[in-house]
Amino acid sequence: MTMTFQPVRSDTLPENTRYADDGCEFSLSCLSCPLAMCKYDDPGWTRRQDRGQRDDEIFRLKKAGIPVPELARQFRVSTRTVHRIVQRGGSSRTAVVEADSGPSLSLQELADRHVIRRRPSLPSLAFGLARSA
């Protein structure tokens, strides 16, 4: 049994499309781009990157003694946002540890002191029981 294929229009093939390699702000050409993933594949990446740089700059300036209201005005964020950024230490998600912040716990000790209790296990289901009417 031989299979025959239906004819395909030539303009539907990827080889016959006109592709404009315009690049973006990171590279003049997509084919020579240094990014591991295209910025258009993950649109939130550039915003996260810009926000991380902003947070690091706010943290650095606060450490240099710039007041919080001035930082909020300069970066067009709320004073609460500035406080959160300074508390967590810039763009990193870990809080700044002060020398007198108290003892630190190992992961094992933390697991032993966990505040959320485990859920009780669900009762086993009994199959094949007839309902009484």
PyMOL commands that place a pseudoatom at each C-alpha (Angstrom):
pseudoatom trace, name=CA, resn=MET, resi=1, chain=A, elem=C, hetatm=0, pos=[0.000, 0.000, 0.000]
pseudoatom trace, name=CA, resn=THR, resi=2, chain=A, elem=C, hetatm=0, pos=[1.511, 3.296, -1.041]
pseudoatom trace, name=CA, resn=MET, resi=3, chain=A, elem=C, hetatm=0, pos=[0.761, 6.536, 0.732]
pseudoatom trace, name=CA, resn=THR, resi=4, chain=A, elem=C, hetatm=0, pos=[0.313, 9.724, -1.186]
pseudoatom trace, name=CA, resn=PHE, resi=5, chain=A, elem=C, hetatm=0, pos=[0.515, 13.140, 0.400]
pseudoatom trace, name=CA, resn=GLN, resi=6, chain=A, elem=C, hetatm=0, pos=[-1.675, 16.068, -0.443]
pseudoatom trace, name=CA, resn=PRO, resi=7, chain=A, elem=C, hetatm=0, pos=[0.098, 18.988, -2.087]
pseudoatom trace, name=CA, resn=VAL, resi=8, chain=A, elem=C, hetatm=0, pos=[1.106, 21.791, 0.297]
pseudoatom trace, name=CA, resn=ARG, resi=9, chain=A, elem=C, hetatm=0, pos=[1.177, 25.467, -0.567]
pseudoatom trace, name=CA, resn=SER, resi=10, chain=A, elem=C, hetatm=0, pos=[4.736, 26.759, -0.771]
pseudoatom trace, name=CA, resn=ASP, resi=11, chain=A, elem=C, hetatm=0, pos=[4.073, 29.750, 1.496]
pseudoatom trace, name=CA, resn=THR, resi=12, chain=A, elem=C, hetatm=0, pos=[3.136, 27.491, 4.434]
pseudoatom trace, name=CA, resn=LEU, resi=13, chain=A, elem=C, hetatm=0, pos=[6.605, 25.959, 4.723]
pseudoatom trace, name=CA, resn=PRO, resi=14, chain=A, elem=C, hetatm=0, pos=[8.943, 27.558, 7.290]
pseudoatom trace, name=CA, resn=GLU, resi=15, chain=A, elem=C, hetatm=0, pos=[11.728, 27.735, 4.710]
pseudoatom trace, name=CA, resn=ASN, resi=16, chain=A, elem=C, hetatm=0, pos=[9.663, 30.081, 2.575]
pseudoatom trace, name=CA, resn=THR, resi=17, chain=A, elem=C, hetatm=0, pos=[8.733, 32.587, 5.278]
pseudoatom trace, name=CA, resn=ARG, resi=18, chain=A, elem=C, hetatm=0, pos=[10.357, 35.979, 5.536]
pseudoatom trace, name=CA, resn=TYR, resi=19, chain=A, elem=C, hetatm=0, pos=[11.869, 36.256, 8.981]
pseudoatom trace, name=CA, resn=ALA, resi=20, chain=A, elem=C, hetatm=0, pos=[13.171, 39.658, 10.066]
pseudoatom trace, name=CA, resn=ASP, resi=21, chain=A, elem=C, hetatm=0, pos=[15.961, 39.101, 12.575]
pseudoatom trace, name=CA, resn=ASP, resi=22, chain=A, elem=C, hetatm=0, pos=[15.626, 42.472, 14.306]
pseudoatom trace, name=CA, resn=GLY, resi=23, chain=A, elem=C, hetatm=0, pos=[16.930, 41.382, 17.699]
pseudoatom trace, name=CA, resn=CYS, resi=24, chain=A, elem=C, hetatm=0, pos=[16.100, 43.382, 20.819]
pseudoatom trace, name=CA, resn=GLU, resi=25, chain=A, elem=C, hetatm=0, pos=[17.843, 45.615, 23.349]
pseudoatom trace, name=CA, resn=PHE, resi=26, chain=A, elem=C, hetatm=0, pos=[20.142, 42.744, 24.346]
pseudoatom trace, name=CA, resn=SER, resi=27, chain=A, elem=C, hetatm=0, pos=[21.406, 41.811, 20.887]
pseudoatom trace, name=CA, resn=LEU, resi=28, chain=A, elem=C, hetatm=0, pos=[21.235, 43.197, 17.358]
pseudoatom trace, name=CA, resn=SER, resi=29, chain=A, elem=C, hetatm=0, pos=[20.446, 39.737, 16.012]
pseudoatom trace, name=CA, resn=CYS, resi=30, chain=A, elem=C, hetatm=0, pos=[18.500, 36.820, 17.485]
pseudoatom trace, name=CA, resn=LEU, resi=31, chain=A, elem=C, hetatm=0, pos=[21.032, 34.386, 16.055]
pseudoatom trace, name=CA, resn=SER, resi=32, chain=A, elem=C, hetatm=0, pos=[23.896, 36.011, 17.974]
pseudoatom trace, name=CA, resn=CYS, resi=33, chain=A, elem=C, hetatm=0, pos=[21.974, 36.664, 21.222]
pseudoatom trace, name=CA, resn=PRO, resi=34, chain=A, elem=C, hetatm=0, pos=[23.878, 35.886, 24.463]
pseudoatom trace, name=CA, resn=LEU, resi=35, chain=A, elem=C, hetatm=0, pos=[20.717, 35.085, 26.451]
pseudoatom trace, name=CA, resn=ALA, resi=36, chain=A, elem=C, hetatm=0, pos=[19.947, 31.457, 27.250]
pseudoatom trace, name=CA, resn=MET, resi=37, chain=A, elem=C, hetatm=0, pos=[16.233, 32.047, 26.635]
pseudoatom trace, name=CA, resn=CYS, resi=38, chain=A, elem=C, hetatm=0, pos=[14.596, 34.667, 24.446]
pseudoatom trace, name=CA, resn=LYS, resi=39, chain=A, elem=C, hetatm=0, pos=[13.107, 37.579, 26.355]
pseudoatom trace, name=CA, resn=TYR, resi=40, chain=A, elem=C, hetatm=0, pos=[9.914, 37.110, 24.353]
pseudoatom trace, name=CA, resn=ASP, resi=41, chain=A, elem=C, hetatm=0, pos=[9.594, 33.523, 25.616]
pseudoatom trace, name=CA, resn=ASP, resi=42, chain=A, elem=C, hetatm=0, pos=[9.497, 34.774, 29.234]
pseudoatom trace, name=CA, resn=PRO, resi=43, chain=A, elem=C, hetatm=0, pos=[8.145, 38.340, 29.203]
pseudoatom trace, name=CA, resn=GLY, resi=44, chain=A, elem=C, hetatm=0, pos=[8.356, 38.693, 32.978]
pseudoatom trace, name=CA, resn=TRP, resi=45, chain=A, elem=C, hetatm=0, pos=[12.096, 38.012, 33.009]
pseudoatom trace, name=CA, resn=THR, resi=46, chain=A, elem=C, hetatm=0, pos=[13.134, 41.557, 32.076]
pseudoatom trace, name=CA, resn=ARG, resi=47, chain=A, elem=C, hetatm=0, pos=[10.807, 43.071, 34.676]
pseudoatom trace, name=CA, resn=ARG, resi=48, chain=A, elem=C, hetatm=0, pos=[12.211, 40.746, 37.361]
pseudoatom trace, name=CA, resn=GLN, resi=49, chain=A, elem=C, hetatm=0, pos=[15.759, 41.573, 36.284]
pseudoatom trace, name=CA, resn=ASP, resi=50, chain=A, elem=C, hetatm=0, pos=[15.086, 45.317, 36.386]
pseudoatom trace, name=CA, resn=ARG, resi=51, chain=A, elem=C, hetatm=0, pos=[13.354, 45.010, 39.755]
pseudoatom trace, name=CA, resn=GLY, resi=52, chain=A, elem=C, hetatm=0, pos=[16.316, 43.053, 41.158]
pseudoatom trace, name=CA, resn=GLN, resi=53, chain=A, elem=C, hetatm=0, pos=[18.762, 45.759, 40.077]
pseudoatom trace, name=CA, resn=ARG, resi=54, chain=A, elem=C, hetatm=0, pos=[16.459, 48.429, 41.531]
pseudoatom trace, name=CA, resn=ASP, resi=55, chain=A, elem=C, hetatm=0, pos=[16.231, 46.577, 44.844]
pseudoatom trace, name=CA, resn=ASP, resi=56, chain=A, elem=C, hetatm=0, pos=[20.004, 46.182, 45.065]
pseudoatom trace, name=CA, resn=GLU, resi=57, chain=A, elem=C, hetatm=0, pos=[20.457, 49.895, 44.374]
pseudoatom trace, name=CA, resn=ILE, resi=58, chain=A, elem=C, hetatm=0, pos=[17.865, 50.859, 47.025]
pseudoatom trace, name=CA, resn=PHE, resi=59, chain=A, elem=C, hetatm=0, pos=[19.593, 48.603, 49.552]
pseudoatom trace, name=CA, resn=ARG, resi=60, chain=A, elem=C, hetatm=0, pos=[23.013, 50.062, 48.723]
pseudoatom trace, name=CA, resn=LEU, resi=61, chain=A, elem=C, hetatm=0, pos=[21.779, 53.659, 49.003]
pseudoatom trace, name=CA, resn=LYS, resi=62, chain=A, elem=C, hetatm=0, pos=[19.984, 52.956, 52.294]
pseudoatom trace, name=CA, resn=LYS, resi=63, chain=A, elem=C, hetatm=0, pos=[23.196, 51.484, 53.713]
pseudoatom trace, name=CA, resn=ALA, resi=64, chain=A, elem=C, hetatm=0, pos=[24.917, 54.710, 52.582]
pseudoatom trace, name=CA, resn=GLY, resi=65, chain=A, elem=C, hetatm=0, pos=[22.487, 56.683, 54.764]
pseudoatom trace, name=CA, resn=ILE, resi=66, chain=A, elem=C, hetatm=0, pos=[19.874, 57.989, 52.300]
pseudoatom trace, name=CA, resn=PRO, resi=67, chain=A, elem=C, hetatm=0, pos=[16.526, 58.447, 54.107]
pseudoatom trace, name=CA, resn=VAL, resi=68, chain=A, elem=C, hetatm=0, pos=[13.611, 56.155, 53.251]
pseudoatom trace, name=CA, resn=PRO, resi=69, chain=A, elem=C, hetatm=0, pos=[11.226, 58.899, 52.003]
pseudoatom trace, name=CA, resn=GLU, resi=70, chain=A, elem=C, hetatm=0, pos=[13.879, 60.164, 49.613]
pseudoatom trace, name=CA, resn=LEU, resi=71, chain=A, elem=C, hetatm=0, pos=[14.522, 56.646, 48.270]
pseudoatom trace, name=CA, resn=ALA, resi=72, chain=A, elem=C, hetatm=0, pos=[10.775, 56.102, 47.816]
pseudoatom trace, name=CA, resn=ARG, resi=73, chain=A, elem=C, hetatm=0, pos=[10.478, 59.335, 45.866]
pseudoatom trace, name=CA, resn=GLN, resi=74, chain=A, elem=C, hetatm=0, pos=[13.584, 58.656, 43.760]
pseudoatom trace, name=CA, resn=PHE, resi=75, chain=A, elem=C, hetatm=0, pos=[12.535, 55.123, 42.749]
pseudoatom trace, name=CA, resn=ARG, resi=76, chain=A, elem=C, hetatm=0, pos=[8.785, 55.893, 42.630]
pseudoatom trace, name=CA, resn=VAL, resi=77, chain=A, elem=C, hetatm=0, pos=[7.818, 53.218, 45.157]
pseudoatom trace, name=CA, resn=SER, resi=78, chain=A, elem=C, hetatm=0, pos=[6.122, 53.401, 48.537]
pseudoatom trace, name=CA, resn=THR, resi=79, chain=A, elem=C, hetatm=0, pos=[8.074, 53.791, 51.770]
pseudoatom trace, name=CA, resn=ARG, resi=80, chain=A, elem=C, hetatm=0, pos=[6.764, 50.350, 52.776]
pseudoatom trace, name=CA, resn=THR, resi=81, chain=A, elem=C, hetatm=0, pos=[8.363, 48.857, 49.648]
pseudoatom trace, name=CA, resn=VAL, resi=82, chain=A, elem=C, hetatm=0, pos=[11.679, 50.476, 50.567]
pseudoatom trace, name=CA, resn=HIS, resi=83, chain=A, elem=C, hetatm=0, pos=[11.427, 49.024, 54.087]
pseudoatom trace, name=CA, resn=ARG, resi=84, chain=A, elem=C, hetatm=0, pos=[10.686, 45.528, 52.689]
pseudoatom trace, name=CA, resn=ILE, resi=85, chain=A, elem=C, hetatm=0, pos=[13.661, 45.731, 50.299]
pseudoatom trace, name=CA, resn=VAL, resi=86, chain=A, elem=C, hetatm=0, pos=[16.007, 46.860, 53.065]
pseudoatom trace, name=CA, resn=GLN, resi=87, chain=A, elem=C, hetatm=0, pos=[14.690, 44.184, 55.436]
pseudoatom trace, name=CA, resn=ARG, resi=88, chain=A, elem=C, hetatm=0, pos=[15.344, 41.353, 52.979]
pseudoatom trace, name=CA, resn=GLY, resi=89, chain=A, elem=C, hetatm=0, pos=[18.741, 42.714, 51.931]
pseudoatom trace, name=CA, resn=GLY, resi=90, chain=A, elem=C, hetatm=0, pos=[18.156, 43.920, 48.374]
pseudoatom trace, name=CA, resn=SER, resi=91, chain=A, elem=C, hetatm=0, pos=[17.060, 41.608, 45.603]
pseudoatom trace, name=CA, resn=SER, resi=92, chain=A, elem=C, hetatm=0, pos=[17.999, 38.450, 47.495]
pseudoatom trace, name=CA, resn=ARG, resi=93, chain=A, elem=C, hetatm=0, pos=[15.158, 36.706, 49.287]
pseudoatom trace, name=CA, resn=THR, resi=94, chain=A, elem=C, hetatm=0, pos=[17.095, 36.201, 52.524]
pseudoatom trace, name=CA, resn=ALA, resi=95, chain=A, elem=C, hetatm=0, pos=[16.781, 38.705, 55.317]
pseudoatom trace, name=CA, resn=VAL, resi=96, chain=A, elem=C, hetatm=0, pos=[19.791, 40.642, 56.511]
pseudoatom trace, name=CA, resn=VAL, resi=97, chain=A, elem=C, hetatm=0, pos=[21.226, 38.974, 59.604]
pseudoatom trace, name=CA, resn=GLU, resi=98, chain=A, elem=C, hetatm=0, pos=[22.389, 41.340, 62.316]
pseudoatom trace, name=CA, resn=ALA, resi=99, chain=A, elem=C, hetatm=0, pos=[25.198, 40.356, 64.662]
pseudoatom trace, name=CA, resn=ASP, resi=100, chain=A, elem=C, hetatm=0, pos=[22.906, 40.526, 67.701]
pseudoatom trace, name=CA, resn=SER, resi=101, chain=A, elem=C, hetatm=0, pos=[19.836, 38.949, 66.109]
pseudoatom trace, name=CA, resn=GLY, resi=102, chain=A, elem=C, hetatm=0, pos=[20.010, 35.919, 68.368]
pseudoatom trace, name=CA, resn=PRO, resi=103, chain=A, elem=C, hetatm=0, pos=[21.060, 32.314, 67.870]
pseudoatom trace, name=CA, resn=SER, resi=104, chain=A, elem=C, hetatm=0, pos=[20.559, 30.631, 64.548]
pseudoatom trace, name=CA, resn=LEU, resi=105, chain=A, elem=C, hetatm=0, pos=[19.004, 27.192, 64.231]
pseudoatom trace, name=CA, resn=SER, resi=106, chain=A, elem=C, hetatm=0, pos=[20.201, 24.271, 62.201]
pseudoatom trace, name=CA, resn=LEU, resi=107, chain=A, elem=C, hetatm=0, pos=[17.760, 22.794, 59.695]
pseudoatom trace, name=CA, resn=GLN, resi=108, chain=A, elem=C, hetatm=0, pos=[17.247, 19.785, 61.962]
pseudoatom trace, name=CA, resn=GLU, resi=109, chain=A, elem=C, hetatm=0, pos=[16.367, 22.013, 64.931]
pseudoatom trace, name=CA, resn=LEU, resi=110, chain=A, elem=C, hetatm=0, pos=[14.054, 24.050, 62.726]
pseudoatom trace, name=CA, resn=ALA, resi=111, chain=A, elem=C, hetatm=0, pos=[12.249, 20.899, 61.584]
pseudoatom trace, name=CA, resn=ASP, resi=112, chain=A, elem=C, hetatm=0, pos=[11.785, 19.850, 65.221]
pseudoatom trace, name=CA, resn=ARG, resi=113, chain=A, elem=C, hetatm=0, pos=[10.310, 23.245, 66.138]
pseudoatom trace, name=CA, resn=HIS, resi=114, chain=A, elem=C, hetatm=0, pos=[8.057, 23.609, 63.122]
pseudoatom trace, name=CA, resn=VAL, resi=115, chain=A, elem=C, hetatm=0, pos=[4.878, 25.492, 64.075]
pseudoatom trace, name=CA, resn=ILE, resi=116, chain=A, elem=C, hetatm=0, pos=[2.575, 23.812, 61.584]
pseudoatom trace, name=CA, resn=ARG, resi=117, chain=A, elem=C, hetatm=0, pos=[1.357, 20.462, 62.749]
pseudoatom trace, name=CA, resn=ARG, resi=118, chain=A, elem=C, hetatm=0, pos=[1.080, 17.552, 60.378]
pseudoatom trace, name=CA, resn=ARG, resi=119, chain=A, elem=C, hetatm=0, pos=[-2.361, 16.755, 59.111]
pseudoatom trace, name=CA, resn=PRO, resi=120, chain=A, elem=C, hetatm=0, pos=[-3.873, 13.641, 60.600]
pseudoatom trace, name=CA, resn=SER, resi=121, chain=A, elem=C, hetatm=0, pos=[-4.045, 10.795, 58.139]
pseudoatom trace, name=CA, resn=LEU, resi=122, chain=A, elem=C, hetatm=0, pos=[-7.364, 10.203, 56.429]
pseudoatom trace, name=CA, resn=PRO, resi=123, chain=A, elem=C, hetatm=0, pos=[-9.398, 7.177, 57.495]
pseudoatom trace, name=CA, resn=SER, resi=124, chain=A, elem=C, hetatm=0, pos=[-9.209, 4.195, 55.206]
pseudoatom trace, name=CA, resn=LEU, resi=125, chain=A, elem=C, hetatm=0, pos=[-12.100, 3.753, 52.820]
pseudoatom trace, name=CA, resn=ALA, resi=126, chain=A, elem=C, hetatm=0, pos=[-14.201, 0.632, 52.901]
pseudoatom trace, name=CA, resn=PHE, resi=127, chain=A, elem=C, hetatm=0, pos=[-15.404, -0.489, 49.492]
pseudoatom trace, name=CA, resn=GLY, resi=128, chain=A, elem=C, hetatm=0, pos=[-18.290, -2.840, 48.762]
pseudoatom trace, name=CA, resn=LEU, resi=129, chain=A, elem=C, hetatm=0, pos=[-20.510, -1.813, 51.658]
pseudoatom trace, name=CA, resn=ALA, resi=130, chain=A, elem=C, hetatm=0, pos=[-24.173, -1.692, 50.728]
pseudoatom trace, name=CA, resn=ARG, resi=131, chain=A, elem=C, hetatm=0, pos=[-26.193, 1.390, 51.566]
pseudoatom trace, name=CA, resn=SER, resi=132, chain=A, elem=C, hetatm=0, pos=[-29.228, 0.914, 53.711]
pseudoatom trace, name=CA, resn=ALA, resi=133, chain=A, elem=C, hetatm=0, pos=[-32.375, 2.556, 52.331]
for i in range(1, 133): cmd.bond("trace and resi %d" % i, "trace and resi %d" % (i + 1))
show_as sticks, trace
zoom trace
